[in-house]
Amino acid sequence: MNVTFRKDSRQRLSSLFADGHVELPETSSDEFSLVCAAVSGILQAARLGLEAHVKVPLDATQSSGTLSLRWPSSCREDERVQAIVDTARLAIAQIASQYPKHVTFIEETEA
C-alpha cells in the first residue's frame, strides 16, 4: 500500500492519495492482515472529520483500493483541517515505520 501526502507551494498539506492493498499469503498471521485495515480506517476517519465536522468541500475519489482527497486552498490555514490531516499523516508514518514491507509513506510537494 502506498500513501502520499502532498504539500502546496506554501508548504501546507493540500491532498492525500492512497492506493493498493497489503497482499499477504493465506498462511500469514492476522497481525499483518490488519495493516491495510488500520491505514484505511485512519484515512476514512480523516475524510469523515473533514467532511462532517469541518464541512470542507473535498475533491474526493474513492474506489476499491484507492482514495484521493484534495481540499481547497482556502481551507488549508484552518487549524481544524491542519489538525485532522496532520494527525492522519503522523499515524500513517508511524504504521509505515513499523511495517515498511507493507506500507510506503511518501511526502512530496506539488509540482
Chimera marker file (.cmm) of the C-alpha trace (Angstrom):
<marker_set name="trace">
<marker id="1" x="0.000" y="0.000" z="0.000" r="1" g="1" b="0" radius="0.5"/>
<marker id="2" x="1.295" y="3.456" z="-0.926" r="1" g="1" b="0" radius="0.5"/>
<marker id="3" x="0.147" y="6.593" z="0.880" r="1" g="1" b="0" radius="0.5"/>
<marker id="4" x="1.222" y="10.024" z="-0.332" r="1" g="1" b="0" radius="0.5"/>
<marker id="5" x="0.689" y="13.315" z="1.467" r="1" g="1" b="0" radius="0.5"/>
<marker id="6" x="1.256" y="16.414" z="-0.661" r="1" g="1" b="0" radius="0.5"/>
<marker id="7" x="2.020" y="19.981" z="0.307" r="1" g="1" b="0" radius="0.5"/>
<marker id="8" x="1.349" y="23.043" z="-1.794" r="1" g="1" b="0" radius="0.5"/>
<marker id="9" x="3.945" y="25.674" z="-2.726" r="1" g="1" b="0" radius="0.5"/>
<marker id="10" x="3.377" y="27.337" z="0.665" r="1" g="1" b="0" radius="0.5"/>
<marker id="11" x="4.193" y="24.027" z="2.427" r="1" g="1" b="0" radius="0.5"/>
<marker id="12" x="0.599" y="23.468" z="3.593" r="1" g="1" b="0" radius="0.5"/>
<marker id="13" x="-0.851" y="19.969" z="3.409" r="1" g="1" b="0" radius="0.5"/>
<marker id="14" x="-3.109" y="20.001" z="0.365" r="1" g="1" b="0" radius="0.5"/>
<marker id="15" x="-4.012" y="16.432" z="-0.588" r="1" g="1" b="0" radius="0.5"/>
<marker id="16" x="-3.505" y="12.757" z="0.078" r="1" g="1" b="0" radius="0.5"/>
<marker id="17" x="-3.540" y="9.675" z="-2.100" r="1" g="1" b="0" radius="0.5"/>
<marker id="18" x="-3.630" y="6.009" z="-1.141" r="1" g="1" b="0" radius="0.5"/>
<marker id="19" x="-3.536" y="3.017" z="-3.416" r="1" g="1" b="0" radius="0.5"/>
<marker id="20" x="-3.023" y="-0.683" z="-3.180" r="1" g="1" b="0" radius="0.5"/>
<marker id="21" x="-3.772" y="-3.380" z="-0.700" r="1" g="1" b="0" radius="0.5"/>
<marker id="22" x="-1.471" y="-5.263" z="1.593" r="1" g="1" b="0" radius="0.5"/>
<marker id="23" x="-1.060" y="-8.539" z="-0.250" r="1" g="1" b="0" radius="0.5"/>
<marker id="24" x="-0.454" y="-11.377" z="2.167" r="1" g="1" b="0" radius="0.5"/>
<marker id="25" x="-0.471" y="-15.128" z="1.658" r="1" g="1" b="0" radius="0.5"/>
<marker id="26" x="-3.182" y="-17.230" z="3.254" r="1" g="1" b="0" radius="0.5"/>
<marker id="27" x="-0.637" y="-18.532" z="5.774" r="1" g="1" b="0" radius="0.5"/>
<marker id="28" x="0.358" y="-15.102" z="7.099" r="1" g="1" b="0" radius="0.5"/>
<marker id="29" x="-0.552" y="-14.061" z="10.623" r="1" g="1" b="0" radius="0.5"/>
<marker id="30" x="-3.613" y="-11.977" z="11.378" r="1" g="1" b="0" radius="0.5"/>
<marker id="31" x="-1.309" y="-9.299" z="12.824" r="1" g="1" b="0" radius="0.5"/>
<marker id="32" x="-0.124" y="-8.334" z="9.351" r="1" g="1" b="0" radius="0.5"/>
<marker id="33" x="-3.543" y="-8.623" z="7.748" r="1" g="1" b="0" radius="0.5"/>
<marker id="34" x="-4.649" y="-5.732" z="9.989" r="1" g="1" b="0" radius="0.5"/>
<marker id="35" x="-2.166" y="-3.268" z="8.481" r="1" g="1" b="0" radius="0.5"/>
<marker id="36" x="-4.339" y="-2.369" z="5.493" r="1" g="1" b="0" radius="0.5"/>
<marker id="37" x="-7.417" y="-2.036" z="7.683" r="1" g="1" b="0" radius="0.5"/>
<marker id="38" x="-5.567" y="0.270" z="10.078" r="1" g="1" b="0" radius="0.5"/>
<marker id="39" x="-4.385" y="2.569" z="7.284" r="1" g="1" b="0" radius="0.5"/>
<marker id="40" x="-7.829" y="2.582" z="5.671" r="1" g="1" b="0" radius="0.5"/>
<marker id="41" x="-9.510" y="3.344" z="8.992" r="1" g="1" b="0" radius="0.5"/>
<marker id="42" x="-7.235" y="6.308" z="9.659" r="1" g="1" b="0" radius="0.5"/>
<marker id="43" x="-7.795" y="7.762" z="6.197" r="1" g="1" b="0" radius="0.5"/>
<marker id="44" x="-11.560" y="7.231" z="6.354" r="1" g="1" b="0" radius="0.5"/>
<marker id="45" x="-11.658" y="8.924" z="9.781" r="1" g="1" b="0" radius="0.5"/>
<marker id="46" x="-9.761" y="11.892" z="8.355" r="1" g="1" b="0" radius="0.5"/>
<marker id="47" x="-12.208" y="12.143" z="5.458" r="1" g="1" b="0" radius="0.5"/>
<marker id="48" x="-15.179" y="11.959" z="7.798" r="1" g="1" b="0" radius="0.5"/>
<marker id="49" x="-13.699" y="14.609" z="10.096" r="1" g="1" b="0" radius="0.5"/>
<marker id="50" x="-13.053" y="16.978" z="7.208" r="1" g="1" b="0" radius="0.5"/>
<marker id="51" x="-16.475" y="16.474" z="5.610" r="1" g="1" b="0" radius="0.5"/>
<marker id="52" x="-18.760" y="16.092" z="8.629" r="1" g="1" b="0" radius="0.5"/>
<marker id="53" x="-17.050" y="18.101" z="11.341" r="1" g="1" b="0" radius="0.5"/>
<marker id="54" x="-15.293" y="20.926" z="9.498" r="1" g="1" b="0" radius="0.5"/>
<marker id="55" x="-17.568" y="20.858" z="6.397" r="1" g="1" b="0" radius="0.5"/>
<marker id="56" x="-14.657" y="21.030" z="3.950" r="1" g="1" b="0" radius="0.5"/>
<marker id="57" x="-15.795" y="20.691" z="0.312" r="1" g="1" b="0" radius="0.5"/>
<marker id="58" x="-13.411" y="17.887" z="-0.619" r="1" g="1" b="0" radius="0.5"/>
<marker id="59" x="-12.490" y="16.813" z="-4.097" r="1" g="1" b="0" radius="0.5"/>
<marker id="60" x="-12.684" y="13.097" z="-3.275" r="1" g="1" b="0" radius="0.5"/>
<marker id="61" x="-12.376" y="9.967" z="-5.359" r="1" g="1" b="0" radius="0.5"/>
<marker id="62" x="-12.691" y="6.508" z="-3.877" r="1" g="1" b="0" radius="0.5"/>
<marker id="63" x="-12.824" y="3.061" z="-5.407" r="1" g="1" b="0" radius="0.5"/>
<marker id="64" x="-11.600" y="-0.384" z="-4.466" r="1" g="1" b="0" radius="0.5"/>
<marker id="65" x="-8.039" y="0.039" z="-3.263" r="1" g="1" b="0" radius="0.5"/>
<marker id="66" x="-7.735" y="3.777" z="-3.931" r="1" g="1" b="0" radius="0.5"/>
<marker id="67" x="-8.551" y="7.016" z="-2.148" r="1" g="1" b="0" radius="0.5"/>
<marker id="68" x="-7.794" y="10.550" z="-3.271" r="1" g="1" b="0" radius="0.5"/>
<marker id="69" x="-8.628" y="13.619" z="-1.170" r="1" g="1" b="0" radius="0.5"/>
<marker id="70" x="-7.862" y="17.233" z="-2.009" r="1" g="1" b="0" radius="0.5"/>
<marker id="71" x="-9.093" y="20.221" z="-0.062" r="1" g="1" b="0" radius="0.5"/>
<marker id="72" x="-9.383" y="23.817" z="-1.302" r="1" g="1" b="0" radius="0.5"/>
<marker id="73" x="-6.583" y="26.295" z="-0.770" r="1" g="1" b="0" radius="0.5"/>
<marker id="74" x="-8.998" y="28.455" z="1.241" r="1" g="1" b="0" radius="0.5"/>
<marker id="75" x="-9.243" y="25.706" z="3.918" r="1" g="1" b="0" radius="0.5"/>
<marker id="76" x="-5.549" y="24.966" z="4.331" r="1" g="1" b="0" radius="0.5"/>
<marker id="77" x="-4.972" y="27.605" z="7.030" r="1" g="1" b="0" radius="0.5"/>
<marker id="78" x="-7.860" y="26.299" z="9.142" r="1" g="1" b="0" radius="0.5"/>
<marker id="79" x="-6.364" y="24.818" z="12.322" r="1" g="1" b="0" radius="0.5"/>
<marker id="80" x="-9.047" y="22.114" z="12.402" r="1" g="1" b="0" radius="0.5"/>
<marker id="81" x="-8.158" y="20.971" z="8.890" r="1" g="1" b="0" radius="0.5"/>
<marker id="82" x="-4.471" y="21.029" z="9.751" r="1" g="1" b="0" radius="0.5"/>
<marker id="83" x="-5.048" y="19.022" z="12.943" r="1" g="1" b="0" radius="0.5"/>
<marker id="84" x="-7.114" y="16.323" z="11.220" r="1" g="1" b="0" radius="0.5"/>
<marker id="85" x="-4.815" y="15.897" z="8.238" r="1" g="1" b="0" radius="0.5"/>
<marker id="86" x="-1.565" y="16.119" z="10.188" r="1" g="1" b="0" radius="0.5"/>
<marker id="87" x="-2.814" y="13.561" z="12.714" r="1" g="1" b="0" radius="0.5"/>
<marker id="88" x="-3.564" y="11.176" z="9.841" r="1" g="1" b="0" radius="0.5"/>
<marker id="89" x="-0.133" y="11.902" z="8.356" r="1" g="1" b="0" radius="0.5"/>
<marker id="90" x="1.625" y="11.150" z="11.642" r="1" g="1" b="0" radius="0.5"/>
<marker id="91" x="-0.379" y="7.946" z="12.178" r="1" g="1" b="0" radius="0.5"/>
<marker id="92" x="0.342" y="6.630" z="8.671" r="1" g="1" b="0" radius="0.5"/>
<marker id="93" x="4.037" y="7.499" z="9.023" r="1" g="1" b="0" radius="0.5"/>
<marker id="94" x="4.144" y="5.511" z="12.271" r="1" g="1" b="0" radius="0.5"/>
<marker id="95" x="2.488" y="2.471" z="10.706" r="1" g="1" b="0" radius="0.5"/>
<marker id="96" x="4.831" y="2.674" z="7.703" r="1" g="1" b="0" radius="0.5"/>
<marker id="97" x="7.851" y="2.752" z="10.007" r="1" g="1" b="0" radius="0.5"/>
<marker id="98" x="6.580" y="-0.348" z="11.811" r="1" g="1" b="0" radius="0.5"/>
<marker id="99" x="5.562" y="-2.257" z="8.654" r="1" g="1" b="0" radius="0.5"/>
<marker id="100" x="7.827" y="-0.935" z="5.861" r="1" g="1" b="0" radius="0.5"/>
<marker id="101" x="7.321" y="-4.055" z="3.722" r="1" g="1" b="0" radius="0.5"/>
<marker id="102" x="3.595" y="-3.360" z="3.561" r="1" g="1" b="0" radius="0.5"/>
<marker id="103" x="3.136" y="0.426" z="3.693" r="1" g="1" b="0" radius="0.5"/>
<marker id="104" x="5.079" y="3.062" z="1.776" r="1" g="1" b="0" radius="0.5"/>
<marker id="105" x="4.737" y="6.571" z="3.189" r="1" g="1" b="0" radius="0.5"/>
<marker id="106" x="5.567" y="9.412" z="0.807" r="1" g="1" b="0" radius="0.5"/>
<marker id="107" x="5.671" y="13.164" z="1.395" r="1" g="1" b="0" radius="0.5"/>
<marker id="108" x="6.061" y="15.458" z="-1.574" r="1" g="1" b="0" radius="0.5"/>
<marker id="109" x="5.471" y="18.979" z="-2.774" r="1" g="1" b="0" radius="0.5"/>
<marker id="110" x="3.063" y="19.617" z="-5.632" r="1" g="1" b="0" radius="0.5"/>
<marker id="111" x="4.705" y="20.312" z="-8.970" r="1" g="1" b="0" radius="0.5"/>
<link id1="1" id2="2" r="1" g="1" b="0" radius="0.2"/>
<link id1="2" id2="3" r="1" g="1" b="0" radius="0.2"/>
<link id1="3" id2="4" r="1" g="1" b="0" radius="0.2"/>
<link id1="4" id2="5" r="1" g="1" b="0" radius="0.2"/>
<link id1="5" id2="6" r="1" g="1" b="0" radius="0.2"/>
<link id1="6" id2="7" r="1" g="1" b="0" radius="0.2"/>
<link id1="7" id2="8" r="1" g="1" b="0" radius="0.2"/>
<link id1="8" id2="9" r="1" g="1" b="0" radius="0.2"/>
<link id1="9" id2="10" r="1" g="1" b="0" radius="0.2"/>
<link id1="10" id2="11" r="1" g="1" b="0" radius="0.2"/>
<link id1="11" id2="12" r="1" g="1" b="0" radius="0.2"/>
<link id1="12" id2="13" r="1" g="1" b="0" radius="0.2"/>
<link id1="13" id2="14" r="1" g="1" b="0" radius="0.2"/>
<link id1="14" id2="15" r="1" g="1" b="0" radius="0.2"/>
<link id1="15" id2="16" r="1" g="1" b="0" radius="0.2"/>
<link id1="16" id2="17" r="1" g="1" b="0" radius="0.2"/>
<link id1="17" id2="18" r="1" g="1" b="0" radius="0.2"/>
<link id1="18" id2="19" r="1" g="1" b="0" radius="0.2"/>
<link id1="19" id2="20" r="1" g="1" b="0" radius="0.2"/>
<link id1="20" id2="21" r="1" g="1" b="0" radius="0.2"/>
<link id1="21" id2="22" r="1" g="1" b="0" radius="0.2"/>
<link id1="22" id2="23" r="1" g="1" b="0" radius="0.2"/>
<link id1="23" id2="24" r="1" g="1" b="0" radius="0.2"/>
<link id1="24" id2="25" r="1" g="1" b="0" radius="0.2"/>
<link id1="25" id2="26" r="1" g="1" b="0" radius="0.2"/>
<link id1="26" id2="27" r="1" g="1" b="0" radius="0.2"/>
<link id1="27" id2="28" r="1" g="1" b="0" radius="0.2"/>
<link id1="28" id2="29" r="1" g="1" b="0" radius="0.2"/>
<link id1="29" id2="30" r="1" g="1" b="0" radius="0.2"/>
<link id1="30" id2="31" r="1" g="1" b="0" radius="0.2"/>
<link id1="31" id2="32" r="1" g="1" b="0" radius="0.2"/>
<link id1="32" id2="33" r="1" g="1" b="0" radius="0.2"/>
<link id1="33" id2="34" r="1" g="1" b="0" radius="0.2"/>
<link id1="34" id2="35" r="1" g="1" b="0" radius="0.2"/>
<link id1="35" id2="36" r="1" g="1" b="0" radius="0.2"/>
<link id1="36" id2="37" r="1" g="1" b="0" radius="0.2"/>
<link id1="37" id2="38" r="1" g="1" b="0" radius="0.2"/>
<link id1="38" id2="39" r="1" g="1" b="0" radius="0.2"/>
<link id1="39" id2="40" r="1" g="1" b="0" radius="0.2"/>
<link id1="40" id2="41" r="1" g="1" b="0" radius="0.2"/>
<link id1="41" id2="42" r="1" g="1" b="0" radius="0.2"/>
<link id1="42" id2="43" r="1" g="1" b="0" radius="0.2"/>
<link id1="43" id2="44" r="1" g="1" b="0" radius="0.2"/>
<link id1="44" id2="45" r="1" g="1" b="0" radius="0.2"/>
<link id1="45" id2="46" r="1" g="1" b="0" radius="0.2"/>
<link id1="46" id2="47" r="1" g="1" b="0" radius="0.2"/>
<link id1="47" id2="48" r="1" g="1" b="0" radius="0.2"/>
<link id1="48" id2="49" r="1" g="1" b="0" radius="0.2"/>
<link id1="49" id2="50" r="1" g="1" b="0" radius="0.2"/>
<link id1="50" id2="51" r="1" g="1" b="0" radius="0.2"/>
<link id1="51" id2="52" r="1" g="1" b="0" radius="0.2"/>
<link id1="52" id2="53" r="1" g="1" b="0" radius="0.2"/>
<link id1="53" id2="54" r="1" g="1" b="0" radius="0.2"/>
<link id1="54" id2="55" r="1" g="1" b="0" radius="0.2"/>
<link id1="55" id2="56" r="1" g="1" b="0" radius="0.2"/>
<link id1="56" id2="57" r="1" g="1" b="0" radius="0.2"/>
<link id1="57" id2="58" r="1" g="1" b="0" radius="0.2"/>
<link id1="58" id2="59" r="1" g="1" b="0" radius="0.2"/>
<link id1="59" id2="60" r="1" g="1" b="0" radius="0.2"/>
<link id1="60" id2="61" r="1" g="1" b="0" radius="0.2"/>
<link id1="61" id2="62" r="1" g="1" b="0" radius="0.2"/>
<link id1="62" id2="63" r="1" g="1" b="0" radius="0.2"/>
<link id1="63" id2="64" r="1" g="1" b="0" radius="0.2"/>
<link id1="64" id2="65" r="1" g="1" b="0" radius="0.2"/>
<link id1="65" id2="66" r="1" g="1" b="0" radius="0.2"/>
<link id1="66" id2="67" r="1" g="1" b="0" radius="0.2"/>
<link id1="67" id2="68" r="1" g="1" b="0" radius="0.2"/>
<link id1="68" id2="69" r="1" g="1" b="0" radius="0.2"/>
<link id1="69" id2="70" r="1" g="1" b="0" radius="0.2"/>
<link id1="70" id2="71" r="1" g="1" b="0" radius="0.2"/>
<link id1="71" id2="72" r="1" g="1" b="0" radius="0.2"/>
<link id1="72" id2="73" r="1" g="1" b="0" radius="0.2"/>
<link id1="73" id2="74" r="1" g="1" b="0" radius="0.2"/>
<link id1="74" id2="75" r="1" g="1" b="0" radius="0.2"/>
<link id1="75" id2="76" r="1" g="1" b="0" radius="0.2"/>
<link id1="76" id2="77" r="1" g="1" b="0" radius="0.2"/>
<link id1="77" id2="78" r="1" g="1" b="0" radius="0.2"/>
<link id1="78" id2="79" r="1" g="1" b="0" radius="0.2"/>
<link id1="79" id2="80" r="1" g="1" b="0" radius="0.2"/>
<link id1="80" id2="81" r="1" g="1" b="0" radius="0.2"/>
<link id1="81" id2="82" r="1" g="1" b="0" radius="0.2"/>
<link id1="82" id2="83" r="1" g="1" b="0" radius="0.2"/>
<link id1="83" id2="84" r="1" g="1" b="0" radius="0.2"/>
<link id1="84" id2="85" r="1" g="1" b="0" radius="0.2"/>
<link id1="85" id2="86" r="1" g="1" b="0" radius="0.2"/>
<link id1="86" id2="87" r="1" g="1" b="0" radius="0.2"/>
<link id1="87" id2="88" r="1" g="1" b="0" radius="0.2"/>
<link id1="88" id2="89" r="1" g="1" b="0" radius="0.2"/>
<link id1="89" id2="90" r="1" g="1" b="0" radius="0.2"/>
<link id1="90" id2="91" r="1" g="1" b="0" radius="0.2"/>
<link id1="91" id2="92" r="1" g="1" b="0" radius="0.2"/>
<link id1="92" id2="93" r="1" g="1" b="0" radius="0.2"/>
<link id1="93" id2="94" r="1" g="1" b="0" radius="0.2"/>
<link id1="94" id2="95" r="1" g="1" b="0" radius="0.2"/>
<link id1="95" id2="96" r="1" g="1" b="0" radius="0.2"/>
<link id1="96" id2="97" r="1" g="1" b="0" radius="0.2"/>
<link id1="97" id2="98" r="1" g="1" b="0" radius="0.2"/>
<link id1="98" id2="99" r="1" g="1" b="0" radius="0.2"/>
<link id1="99" id2="100" r="1" g="1" b="0" radius="0.2"/>
<link id1="100" id2="101" r="1" g="1" b="0" radius="0.2"/>
<link id1="101" id2="102" r="1" g="1" b="0" radius="0.2"/>
<link id1="102" id2="103" r="1" g="1" b="0" radius="0.2"/>
<link id1="103" id2="104" r="1" g="1" b="0" radius="0.2"/>
<link id1="104" id2="105" r="1" g="1" b="0" radius="0.2"/>
<link id1="105" id2="106" r="1" g="1" b="0" radius="0.2"/>
<link id1="106" id2="107" r="1" g="1" b="0" radius="0.2"/>
<link id1="107" id2="108" r="1" g="1" b="0" radius="0.2"/>
<link id1="108" id2="109" r="1" g="1" b="0" radius="0.2"/>
<link id1="109" id2="110" r="1" g="1" b="0" radius="0.2"/>
<link id1="110" id2="111" r="1" g="1" b="0" radius="0.2"/>
</marker_set>
